[in-house]
Amino acid sequence: MHNGVPFDVAFSLDDTMRQAMAIKCSEFHGAEFDLRTMSFKERE
């Protein structure tokens, strides 16, 4: 389990939902995602 999401749930998601959850979980750890460029912003 990582970020409170059980592996069986994570691997049962379709590609779009899995990517959305991965982005959101990364944001919980301080990352910032730019939807316009579809990439993470560099940390300063």
LINKA-V390227 format. One record per run of one state. SS is the DSSP state (alpha for helix, beta for strand, coil for the rest). FROM is the first residue (numbers start at 1). TO is the last residue. Records with the same first field share a line. If there is no record, write none. Layout:
# LINKA-V390227
SS=FROM-TO, FROM-TO
This chain:
# LINKA-V390227
coil=1-1, 3-4, 6-6, 11-14, 29-32, 35-38, 41-44
beta=2-2, 5-5, 33-34, 39-40
alpha=7-10, 15-28
